[in-house]
């Protein structure tokens, strides 16, 4: 028997990716997967890509999850906290929802509404000192997908003093799986294909998380829905605070980070290169006209932006090498 792992919210896109990664993990034993409307269905009926995984989705109930050594919560925002509170304290939990990411109750109320559930250890291992905090925690809040892409691009520049925290502008495009699996008219193929559309302009819920993780004090963020299933490409710009090469700052920051790759000069990140991996690709330059620092960041929103990141955090929490069961390489074409 390996490490007993359960997945709550296993019928969604992030949940399905978690099942795939957990089932292929050399140290994990998948003992339970739960859902709401899809409870009672076989996993390979809900997720045809997992044909051969002999498991039936159970009800999302604490008793179904309590025997696991570690539980992944891939539930809608606002639903994780109540379930987590009913699990034994010795059960390790990685929450892929937003419930425990924010330190500021006011920011939670402003962007999500409802009661703030309190903050857990933030699950982005590449931030300074965070790897050790995650390893010593039993409760970890996984990053948001946009937050992962943008924080990895921006945090080292602010921490180094290379970029001003006061004037950060981000435009980021995401695939449709970032909106979840529920049927919505604006996500129909006939609506999405051949189109780019902005949404939640100036009000996206990842803004306070990004500011908290990077130290940014002023952030303008425009998310864009792109006609692809998965992937994020973020363009992050900031005012330089001193004369440095932003690519060199990023290269130093991630010299020992197995999943963050600062590309060679002349190569630019693109989403297809990160598909199916737990990697983030970065490239930086200085705008010749405005002088602003520009960082391009690409990752798979279901990989490093969700399920892959969650497994990376779980590995650290369980004392395993953080790369266990995860790929740094994408799938092509």
N, C-alpha and C positions, 0 to 999 in steps of 0.2 A: 504494500500500500504506500502510495506517495502522499504528498501534502493534500489534504482534502479541501477542495475548492467548490464553491457554489456561485451561481450567477443569477441575480434577481433582475428582471426586466430583459430576459433573454430573447424575446421575440422581436426586438427592435434591431436597427442596423448596428449600433454599437454593441448590443447584446450578442448578436450573431457573430460579429468579429471577435468578441471575447470568447465565445464558445470555440471558435476555430483555433484561437491561440492557446487556450487552456487545454483543449483536446490534444494538441500537438506538443505540449510542454513536457519535457522529460521528467520533471519533478512533480507535476500536478496530477491529481486524480479528480476528475470532474464527477462530483457526487450528486449535484442537484442543479436544475435550471428551472426558473419560474417565470410566469407571465400572468397577465390579467385576462383579457379576452381570448387569448390563444391557449390558456391552460387546458390540459387534456389532449392537446395535439402532439404528435411526434415532432421532434426537432427537425428531422429531415423533410417533413412536410412544410413547415414554416420557413426553413432555410434549406432549399434544395442543394446548395453548394456543400452541405454537411451530410450528404447521403452516406450511410454507413455508421453514423453516430447514433447508437441505439439508446435513445433517451426520450422520455415523455416530459413535456413541460408541466410542472406542478403549479399549484396556487402560490401566490406570493404571500407567504405566511411565515412568521418567525420560527415556528416549529420545523418547517421544511429546511431552514437555513442554519439553525442553531448548532448542528453537529459538524459543521465545516470548520476547518482551521482558519480559512480566509473566505470572505464573501465580497464579491463585486456587486455594487448597486448601480445598475444602469437604468434608473428610473427617471421619470419626468421631474423637472425642477419643483421642489417643494414637497416631494413625496419620500425622500430618503430619510429625513431626520426622525420621523415617527417610527419607521421600521428599525432603524439603527438603534434607537433607544430601547427596543425590546430584545435585542440580541445580547448574549452573555458578554461581559467585559473582556474575556479572554479571546473572543473571536476577533481576528483582525478584519478590518473593513477598508476597502477602497471605494469611495463614493465618486461616481462619474458625473453626478448631478452638481448643481451649484450650491446646495444647501449649506455647505460648511466651508466655502472658499473665502468669504469676506470677513474681515475683522470688524468692520463698521456697521452697526445695526441700521444707521440712517441710510447708508448706501444700499443695503439690502431692501429696505422698505421702499426706497425711491425707484429701484430698477426691477425688483421682483414682487414686492408687496408681501404682506403677511408678517408673521413673527420670525425674527432672526433666531436661527438654531444654534448659533455659536460657531467659532472657528476651529477647524482641525489643521493639522500640519499640511502645508501646501505642497502638492505633489508635482513639483517640477525639479527633478534632481540636478539639473544643470545650473541652477542658481547657487551662488556661493554659500557653502555651509548646509545646503538643503539636503544633500545626499545623506549626511549623518543624522539629521533630524528625522528624515523619513525612516531610516533604518532603526531608529529607536522608538518608533510610533506604532500604536495599534489602530489608529484612526487617521486616514489620509484622504484629503480632498483633491481629487484629480483636477487638472486644469481644464478650462474651456478650450475648444479647438482653435478659435481665433486667438485666444489669449496665449496659447502655446506658440503659435507662429510669430506673433508680434513681440512677445516677451523675449524670445530667443534672439530676435533681431535687434531689440532696443536696449535691454537691460545692461549688457556690458558697456555700451557707449555712455549711458548715464552714470554708471558706477565708476567708470574710468575718468569722468569729467570731460569726456570728449564731446558730449552732446548736452545742450540745455534741456532740462526737464520741462520747460514752460511752454514749448510750442512744438508739439509733435502732431504730425498729420499722417493718417493711415487710410489707404484705400485697399481693401482686400476682397478677393473673389473666392467664393466657396461653391463646391458641388452641392447638389440637392440633398444628398444623404445627411448633410448637416442640419436639415430641417426636420429630421425624424421620418418615421415610416408611415405615420397616419396619413390617410387620403385627404388631400387639400387641393382645391381647384387650381390655385396658382402654381402647384407643383406637377400638374399634368404635363405629359410630354409635349402635347400640342401648345401649351403655354410657355414651356421652358425652352424648347429647342429653337435655335436661331435667334435667341434673345439674351441680353444682359439686363438685369433689373436691380436697382438699389432697393434696400429695405431698411427699416429702423434707422434711418439717417439721423445721426445726432442723439440717438436714444438707445443704442444697443447695450444689452445687459452685461457684456464683457468689459465695458469701459472701466468700471471701478476695480475690477479684478486686474486688468492690465496696469492701471495706475498703481495699485497696491504692490504688484510684483516687480514693476520696473523703476518705481520712484518718480515717474512722470507726474507733473502737476497740472499740465494742460494738454488735453488729447482730443483731437477731432478725428472721428472714425466713421468711415463710410463703407459698410459691407455691401457686396454685390453678389447676387445669385447668378451662377454661371451654368451653362448647359452641359454639365458633366456630372456623373454620379458622385465622385469623391475627389477630394483634393482642395488645398487652399494655396493661393498665391497672394502674399501680402507685400505691398509697397509701403515702406515706413520711411518717413523723412523727418529730419530734426535740424535745428539750428546748431552749428558747431560752437562749442564753448572754448576750444583751443585748436591750434593747427595740428591735427594728427591724421594718419591714414586709418579710416574706419575699418578697413579690411584687416589691418594688422591688429587692431584692438580685439576684433572678433576672433582672429586666429589664436591669439594668446588666451583668451577666455575659454576657448573650447579645445585646447590642445589635447586634453585628456578625456574629452567627452566622446564616447563611442558612437553616438547617434547624431551628432551635430557636425556637419561638414561645411567648412568654408571653402568654396570652390576656387579653383585657380583663376587667375586673371583672364578675362575674355570669355569665361563661362558663366551663364546666368541660370538661376534656378527655374525649373518648370515642373508642373505638378505631376506629369506622367513619370518622371524619373523617381518619384518617391512612392508611387502606387504600391500598396501592399507591404511597405516597409515601416519601420519605426524611426526613420531618419528625417532630419530637417536639413535642407540645403540652403545656404546663405551666400550672398554676394553683396559687396558694398562699394560705393564710389562717392565722389563729391560732384554735385551738379555744377557744371562749368559756368552757368549763368547766375544762379541764385546763391551758390556757395553752400547750399543745404547738403547735409549728409543723407544719402539714400541707401537703404538696405532692402534687398529683395529676399523674401523668405518663402520657401515652398515645403509643404508636408502633406501627408495623407490625413485628412480630418478624422478618419476612423482608425488610423494607426497612431502616430505620435500625438495626434489631436484627441485621442479617446482611448480605445482599447489597448493599443500597444503601450501607450504611456502608463495605463493602469497596471499592466503586467510588469513593466519596468519598476514601478513603485512597489508592487507586491514582491518582486524578487528581492528588493532591498529590505523590505520589512521582514522577510523570511530568512535573511542571511545568505541569499544566493547571489552569484554574479548577476549584475543588473541586465546583462545581455542574454540571459538564459531564455531559450524559446522564442527569441525575437530575431528578425532579420534586419541588417543594415542596408540590404539591397532591395531595390524595387523590382517590379514585374513589368516586362515589356514584350511586345508592343501593347 
